[in-house]
């Protein structure tokens, strides 16, 4: 009957080290019908719970941060939270992360067969193609990305690309690793292009030569670019780059992620 007094006791418990209580407080403060409703306090409690590693809190805070993100830094922070939740087998967090990866065509078996042919002719190109398929990169992103500086524990940062004509579409974006295979592929590529690359590996050729090599090799081997590169229009690319626009297309998944509770 005295919700304010109960909330005060819960706050003392949470501050005393009971991490799960921060989520109880979040639910109380986030409920607009409650006498202790407080938007800022609700966010504070959720941030405290996420900081303590509670899966539900990381997923909820990541989803909220992604919904509100208008720039790269906010997108990256949201992806970090969702990645942590997904690593603990949170299905909703995993679904949100996958929605940030542009789709590519074909099956993995088809791609593996094509990669085997490319590997014999151009190992460095094959490494870029593997990353492109796992992370849903466009052709220009895949061929110009710097994996050494872009790798993160949660995935890959596509840095600002001066080669894209439309400056808005050349802004950096955060692409999460949605599987352990994707993480391994990126780590392998990073080693190949690092300073400590294999001794028999020559330095990579400039971008123009890279693109020409890829086009000629694909023509000679009869390979389809859609197996490796995402064919996304400007609107689709903007959607995975800006959280507020992403949220408009992912309303159902977002609503499920925010509604599901572990309590």
KEKE-3310 file (N, C-alpha, C; in steps of 0.2 Angstrom, whole numbers, plus 5000, padded with zeros to 4 digits):
npx = (5004:5010:5019:5030:5038:5041:5048:5059:5065:5069:5078:5088:5092:5096:5107:5115:5120:5112:5110:5099:5088:5089:5082:5069:5066:5067:5056:5046:5048:5046:5033:5020:5008:5011:5014:5026:5032:5044:5053:5067:5073:5070:5077:5090:5090:5090:5102:5111:5108:5112:5125:5130:5129:5117:5107:5094:5093:5104:5099:5087:5091:5100:5092:5083:5093:5097:5086:5085:5096:5106:5118:5134:5142:5132:5125:5135:5137:5125:5125:5136:5130:5119:5126:5132:5122:5116:5127:5124:5114:5102:5088:5081:5089:5099:5091:5089:5102:5105:5097:5104:5113:5116:5107:5114:5115:5111:5118:5128:5135:5136:5144:5155:5161:5164:5173:5183:5188:5192:5202:5213:5218:5218:5222:5221:5210:5200:5199:5194:5181:5175:5173:5165:5153:5149:5147:5138:5142:5143:5150:5159:5162:5167:5179:5186:5187:5196:5202:5210:5211:5197:5192:5182:5178:5165:5162:5163:5169:5164:5173:5173:5170:5179:5178:5165:5152:5140:5141:5134:5131:5143:5147:5153:5149:5142:5144:5138:5145:5137:5138:5149:5157:5158:5165:5177:5181:5183:5194:5204:5206:5210:5223:5229:5230:5238:5252:5260:5259:5258:5274:5275:5266:5262:5261:5245:5237:5233:5217:5210:5216:5213:5199:5198:5204:5196:5184:5188:5192:5180:5173:5180:5179:5166:5158:5145:5142:5132:5133:5142:5142:5132:5117:5112:5100:5101:5092:5091:5104:5105:5096:5102:5112:5108:5099:5087:5080:5081:5073:5060:5058:5059:5049:5041:5050:5057:5048:5045:5057:5058:5047:5047:5051:5062:5059)
npy = (4994:5006:5012:5020:5020:5006:5006:5014:5005:4995:5001:5003:4990:4987:4995:4990:4979:4969:4965:4961:4968:4980:4979:4976:4989:4997:4992:4997:5011:5013:5011:5020:5021:5020:5026:5030:5033:5037:5043:5047:5041:5027:5025:5026:5016:5005:5006:5004:4991:4985:4988:4980:4968:4961:4951:4954:4967:4972:4969:4976:4990:4991:4990:5001:5011:5009:5012:5026:5031:5042:5044:5037:5034:5032:5021:5012:5010:5004:4992:4986:4983:4975:4964:4959:4954:4945:4935:4929:4920:4927:4927:4938:4949:4944:4943:4956:4961:4954:4960:4971:4968:4967:4958:4944:4934:4917:4900:4894:4883:4885:4897:4893:4884:4893:4901:4893:4892:4905:4907:4899:4907:4921:4924:4935:4942:4932:4932:4944:4942:4932:4939:4949:4942:4936:4948:4955:4965:4979:4979:4990:4993:4981:4979:4990:4991:4993:4980:4979:4990:4991:4980:4974:4968:4964:4964:4972:4988:4998:5010:5028:5031:5038:5035:5034:5042:5049:5057:5055:5042:5037:5037:5031:5014:5002:4985:4971:4955:4941:4927:4914:4910:4921:4930:4923:4922:4936:4938:4930:4937:4949:4946:4942:4954:4962:4969:4959:4949:4933:4927:4924:4932:4945:4963:4971:4976:4993:5000:5003:4993:4982:4981:4980:4967:4959:4960:4955:4942:4936:4936:4928:4916:4914:4919:4924:4940:4943:4933:4936:4950:4963:4969:4982:4996:5014:5018:5007:5005:5016:5013:5003:5011:5022:5023:5028:5027:5014:5008:5011:5001:4990:4988:4977:4967:4975:4979:4967:4964:4973:4971:4958:4949:4944:4942)
npz = (5000:5002:4991:4988:4999:4999:4987:4991:5000:4991:4983:4992:4994:4981:4980:4989:4983:4977:4962:4953:4958:4953:4941:4945:4950:4939:4932:4940:4940:4926:4923:4919:4926:4939:4955:4958:4946:4934:4922:4920:4931:4929:4917:4923:4932:4924:4917:4927:4930:4918:4917:4927:4921:4918:4908:4903:4905:4897:4885:4884:4886:4876:4865:4867:4866:4853:4846:4848:4842:4832:4826:4823:4835:4845:4839:4839:4853:4857:4849:4856:4868:4864:4858:4869:4876:4867:4867:4878:4875:4872:4863:4857:4857:4848:4837:4834:4831:4820:4811:4808:4798:4782:4769:4759:4744:4739:4745:4758:4754:4740:4741:4747:4738:4727:4734:4735:4723:4720:4730:4726:4716:4721:4736:4746:4741:4742:4756:4759:4753:4761:4773:4768:4765:4777:4785:4777:4768:4756:4739:4737:4750:4755:4748:4751:4764:4780:4789:4799:4807:4809:4816:4830:4847:4846:4833:4817:4812:4799:4792:4789:4772:4759:4746:4742:4733:4737:4751:4763:4763:4765:4777:4793:4799:4811:4811:4817:4823:4820:4822:4828:4818:4810:4817:4818:4805:4802:4811:4805:4793:4797:4803:4791:4784:4792:4799:4803:4794:4785:4779:4765:4759:4749:4750:4749:4734:4727:4729:4717:4708:4715:4714:4700:4699:4706:4698:4685:4689:4693:4681:4674:4681:4681:4692:4703:4709:4719:4728:4738:4740:4747:4739:4741:4742:4743:4753:4761:4765:4773:4783:4791:4796:4803:4818:4822:4810:4807:4817:4813:4803:4810:4819:4825:4830:4838:4848:4853:4859:4869:4877:4882:4897:4909:4922)
capx = (5000:5015:5024:5036:5042:5044:5053:5065:5069:5072:5084:5094:5094:5100:5113:5119:5123:5107:5109:5092:5083:5088:5077:5062:5065:5066:5049:5041:5048:5045:5026:5017:5002:5014:5014:5033:5034:5049:5057:5074:5075:5069:5083:5096:5090:5091:5109:5114:5107:5116:5132:5131:5129:5111:5105:5088:5095:5108:5095:5082:5095:5103:5086:5082:5099:5097:5080:5086:5103:5106:5124:5138:5144:5126:5124:5141:5136:5119:5127:5140:5125:5115:5130:5134:5115:5116:5132:5122:5109:5096:5086:5078:5095:5102:5087:5090:5109:5104:5093:5109:5117:5112:5107:5117:5111:5114:5119:5134:5139:5138:5149:5162:5163:5166:5179:5189:5191:5196:5208:5219:5220:5219:5220:5218:5203:5196:5198:5189:5175:5173:5171:5159:5147:5148:5145:5134:5145:5143:5156:5164:5164:5171:5185:5190:5188:5203:5200:5215:5208:5190:5189:5180:5176:5158:5161:5167:5167:5166:5175:5171:5173:5179:5177:5157:5150:5136:5144:5130:5131:5150:5148:5155:5143:5144:5141:5139:5146:5131:5140:5156:5160:5159:5171:5183:5183:5186:5200:5208:5207:5214:5229:5232:5232:5241:5260:5263:5256:5263:5280:5275:5260:5264:5257:5239:5237:5228:5210:5208:5218:5209:5192:5199:5206:5189:5179:5191:5192:5173:5171:5184:5177:5159:5155:5140:5144:5127:5135:5147:5141:5125:5115:5107:5100:5103:5088:5092:5110:5104:5092:5107:5117:5104:5095:5080:5077:5081:5067:5054:5057:5060:5044:5039:5056:5059:5042:5046:5063:5056:5041:5049:5054:5065:5057)
capy = (5000:5012:5010:5024:5017:5000:5008:5016:4999:4991:5005:5001:4983:4987:4999:4986:4974:4964:4967:4959:4973:4986:4978:4978:4996:4999:4991:5001:5018:5014:5010:5027:5021:5019:5032:5031:5033:5042:5041:5047:5036:5021:5024:5026:5009:5000:5007:5001:4983:4983:4988:4974:4962:4957:4950:4957:4974:4974:4969:4982:4996:4991:4991:5008:5015:5008:5016:5033:5032:5046:5044:5031:5033:5029:5015:5007:5008:5000:4986:4983:4980:4969:4959:4955:4950:4939:4931:4925:4917:4930:4927:4944:4953:4941:4945:4963:4961:4951:4965:4976:4965:4967:4951:4942:4929:4910:4896:4894:4878:4889:4902:4889:4882:4899:4904:4888:4894:4912:4906:4897:4913:4927:4923:4941:4943:4927:4934:4950:4940:4929:4944:4952:4937:4935:4954:4959:4972:4980:4978:4995:4992:4975:4980:4996:4991:4991:4976:4979:4996:4991:4975:4975:4962:4963:4964:4976:4995:5001:5017:5033:5029:5044:5033:5034:5048:5052:5058:5053:5034:5035:5038:5024:5010:4996:4979:4965:4948:4937:4920:4913:4909:4928:4932:4919:4924:4943:4938:4927:4942:4954:4943:4942:4961:4965:4970:4953:4944:4928:4930:4923:4936:4951:4968:4971:4981:4998:4999:5002:4987:4977:4981:4977:4960:4955:4960:4950:4935:4934:4935:4922:4910:4914:4919:4929:4945:4943:4928:4939:4957:4965:4973:4987:5003:5019:5018:5001:5006:5021:5010:5000:5016:5026:5019:5030:5025:5006:5007:5011:4995:4984:4989:4971:4964:4980:4978:4960:4964:4978:4968:4951:4950:4938:4942)
capz = (5000:5002:4985:4988:5004:4996:4982:4994:5002:4985:4981:4997:4992:4975:4981:4993:4979:4974:4955:4950:4961:4948:4936:4948:4951:4932:4930:4944:4938:4919:4923:4919:4930:4945:4959:4958:4939:4933:4916:4921:4936:4926:4913:4928:4935:4918:4915:4933:4929:4912:4919:4931:4917:4918:4901:4901:4905:4892:4879:4884:4885:4869:4860:4867:4863:4845:4843:4848:4839:4826:4824:4823:4842:4848:4836:4842:4860:4857:4847:4861:4873:4861:4857:4876:4878:4862:4868:4883:4872:4872:4856:4855:4856:4842:4831:4833:4828:4813:4807:4806:4793:4775:4766:4753:4741:4738:4750:4761:4750:4734:4742:4749:4731:4724:4737:4734:4716:4721:4735:4722:4712:4725:4743:4749:4738:4745:4763:4759:4751:4766:4777:4765:4765:4784:4788:4773:4765:4749:4735:4739:4757:4756:4744:4753:4772:4783:4794:4805:4812:4810:4820:4837:4850:4844:4825:4812:4810:4792:4793:4784:4765:4754:4739:4740:4730:4742:4758:4769:4763:4766:4785:4796:4802:4815:4808:4822:4821:4822:4824:4830:4812:4807:4821:4816:4798:4803:4814:4800:4788:4801:4803:4784:4782:4797:4798:4805:4789:4783:4775:4758:4757:4747:4752:4745:4729:4729:4728:4710:4706:4719:4711:4694:4699:4707:4692:4680:4691:4693:4674:4671:4684:4681:4698:4704:4714:4724:4733:4743:4741:4748:4734:4745:4739:4748:4759:4765:4769:4778:4788:4796:4798:4808:4823:4821:4804:4808:4821:4809:4799:4814:4825:4829:4833:4844:4853:4857:4864:4875:4881:4885:4903:4913:4929)
cpx = (5004:5021:5030:5041:5045:5049:5060:5069:5072:5078:5090:5096:5098:5107:5118:5122:5119:5106:5102:5087:5083:5083:5070:5061:5064:5059:5044:5042:5046:5037:5023:5011:5005:5014:5022:5036:5039:5054:5065:5077:5075:5075:5090:5096:5092:5099:5113:5114:5111:5123:5134:5130:5123:5108:5099:5089:5099:5104:5090:5086:5098:5098:5084:5087:5099:5091:5081:5092:5102:5113:5128:5140:5138:5125:5129:5139:5130:5121:5131:5135:5121:5120:5132:5128:5115:5121:5129:5115:5102:5094:5084:5084:5099:5098:5088:5097:5108:5101:5098:5113:5113:5113:5111:5114:5115:5115:5126:5138:5141:5144:5156:5165:5167:5173:5185:5192:5195:5202:5214:5222:5222:5217:5218:5211:5198:5194:5193:5182:5171:5170:5165:5153:5145:5145:5140:5136:5144:5149:5161:5167:5169:5178:5190:5191:5194:5201:5204:5213:5201:5187:5188:5179:5169:5157:5166:5164:5169:5167:5173:5174:5173:5178:5169:5155:5146:5139:5140:5130:5138:5152:5149:5148:5146:5140:5143:5141:5140:5132:5147:5160:5162:5165:5177:5186:5186:5193:5206:5210:5211:5221:5233:5234:5236:5249:5263:5260:5261:5268:5279:5269:5263:5259:5251:5240:5232:5221:5207:5210:5214:5202:5192:5200:5200:5185:5181:5190:5185:5171:5174:5181:5169:5155:5150:5141:5139:5129:5139:5145:5133:5123:5109:5107:5101:5099:5089:5099:5109:5100:5097:5112:5114:5099:5088:5076:5076:5074:5061:5052:5057:5055:5043:5044:5058:5054:5043:5052:5062:5051:5043:5053:5057:5063:5051)
cpy = (5006:5010:5014:5022:5010:5001:5010:5010:4995:4995:5004:4994:4983:4990:4995:4980:4968:4967:4966:4965:4979:4985:4979:4985:4999:4998:4995:5008:5019:5013:5017:5027:5021:5026:5034:5032:5039:5040:5041:5042:5029:5020:5023:5018:5004:5000:5003:4993:4981:4983:4982:4967:4958:4957:4954:4965:4977:4974:4975:4989:4997:4993:4998:5013:5015:5012:5023:5035:5036:5046:5038:5029:5029:5022:5010:5005:5003:4993:4982:4979:4974:4963:4955:4951:4944:4934:4926:4921:4920:4931:4933:4949:4950:4943:4952:4964:4959:4956:4971:4974:4964:4960:4950:4936:4922:4907:4896:4889:4881:4894:4899:4887:4888:4902:4899:4890:4900:4911:4903:4902:4919:4926:4929:4943:4938:4929:4939:4947:4936:4934:4948:4948:4937:4942:4958:4965:4973:4979:4983:4994:4987:4976:4986:4996:4990:4987:4977:4984:4995:4985:4977:4969:4960:4962:4969:4983:4997:5008:5022:5032:5035:5042:5033:5041:5052:5052:5054:5045:5032:5035:5031:5021:5004:4990:4973:4959:4944:4930:4920:4912:4916:4931:4929:4921:4931:4942:4935:4933:4947:4952:4943:4949:4965:4966:4963:4947:4939:4930:4929:4928:4943:4957:4969:4977:4987:4996:4998:4996:4981:4976:4978:4969:4956:4955:4955:4943:4932:4932:4929:4915:4909:4914:4925:4934:4944:4937:4931:4947:4959:4970:4978:4994:5008:5020:5012:5002:5011:5018:5007:5005:5020:5023:5021:5028:5017:5005:5007:5005:4989:4985:4983:4968:4969:4979:4972:4961:4968:4975:4962:4953:4943:4937:4938)
cpz = (5000:4997:4986:4994:5002:4991:4985:4997:4997:4983:4986:4996:4986:4976:4985:4990:4976:4967:4952:4952:4956:4943:4939:4949:4944:4930:4934:4941:4930:4918:4924:4924:4938:4949:4959:4951:4938:4928:4917:4926:4933:4921:4918:4930:4930:4917:4921:4932:4923:4914:4924:4927:4916:4911:4899:4900:4899:4885:4878:4883:4878:4864:4861:4864:4855:4842:4843:4844:4832:4823:4825:4831:4846:4845:4839:4849:4861:4854:4852:4866:4871:4860:4864:4878:4874:4864:4874:4881:4872:4865:4853:4853:4849:4836:4829:4829:4821:4808:4805:4800:4787:4772:4760:4750:4741:4745:4752:4756:4743:4735:4743:4742:4727:4727:4736:4728:4717:4725:4731:4718:4716:4732:4747:4747:4742:4753:4763:4757:4757:4771:4774:4766:4773:4787:4783:4770:4758:4745:4737:4746:4758:4753:4747:4761:4775:4790:4800:4810:4813:4815:4827:4840:4848:4837:4822:4812:4803:4793:4788:4777:4761:4747:4737:4738:4735:4749:4763:4769:4764:4773:4788:4799:4806:4812:4813:4819:4824:4823:4825:4823:4809:4811:4819:4809:4798:4806:4809:4795:4791:4801:4796:4782:4787:4795:4799:4800:4787:4778:4767:4755:4755:4749:4747:4740:4731:4727:4721:4707:4709:4715:4704:4694:4701:4702:4687:4682:4691:4686:4672:4674:4684:4687:4699:4710:4720:4730:4739:4744:4742:4742:4737:4742:4745:4754:4763:4769:4774:4784:4793:4798:4804:4812:4822:4815:4804:4812:4818:4805:4804:4820:4829:4833:4839:4849:4857:4862:4870:4879:4885:4892:4906:4920:4930)
residu = (UNK:UNK:UNK:UNK:UNK:UNK:UNK:UNK:UNK:UNK:UNK:UNK:UNK:UNK:UNK:UNK:UNK:UNK:UNK:UNK:UNK:UNK:UNK:UNK:UNK:UNK:UNK:UNK:UNK:UNK:UNK:UNK:UNK:UNK:UNK:UNK:UNK:UNK:UNK:UNK:UNK:UNK:UNK:UNK:UNK:UNK:UNK:UNK:UNK:UNK:UNK:UNK:UNK:UNK:UNK:UNK:UNK:UNK:UNK:UNK:UNK:UNK:UNK:UNK:UNK:UNK:UNK:UNK:UNK:UNK:UNK:UNK:UNK:UNK:UNK:UNK:UNK:UNK:UNK:UNK:UNK:UNK:UNK:UNK:UNK:UNK:UNK:UNK:UNK:UNK:UNK:UNK:UNK:UNK:UNK:UNK:UNK:UNK:UNK:UNK:UNK:UNK:UNK:UNK:UNK:UNK:UNK:UNK:UNK:UNK:UNK:UNK:UNK:UNK:UNK:UNK:UNK:UNK:UNK:UNK:UNK:UNK:UNK:UNK:UNK:UNK:UNK:UNK:UNK:UNK:UNK:UNK:UNK:UNK:UNK:UNK:UNK:UNK:UNK:UNK:UNK:UNK:UNK:UNK:UNK:UNK:UNK:UNK:UNK:UNK:UNK:UNK:UNK:UNK:UNK:UNK:UNK:UNK:UNK:UNK:UNK:UNK:UNK:UNK:UNK:UNK:UNK:UNK:UNK:UNK:UNK:UNK:UNK:UNK:UNK:UNK:UNK:UNK:UNK:UNK:UNK:UNK:UNK:UNK:UNK:UNK:UNK:UNK:UNK:UNK:UNK:UNK:UNK:UNK:UNK:UNK:UNK:UNK:UNK:UNK:UNK:UNK:UNK:UNK:UNK:UNK:UNK:UNK:UNK:UNK:UNK:UNK:UNK:UNK:UNK:UNK:UNK:UNK:UNK:UNK:UNK:UNK:UNK:UNK:UNK:UNK:UNK:UNK:UNK:UNK:UNK:UNK:UNK:UNK:UNK:UNK:UNK:UNK:UNK:UNK:UNK:UNK:UNK:UNK:UNK:UNK:UNK:UNK:UNK:UNK:UNK:UNK:UNK:UNK:UNK:UNK:UNK:UNK:UNK:UNK:UNK:UNK:UNK)
# end
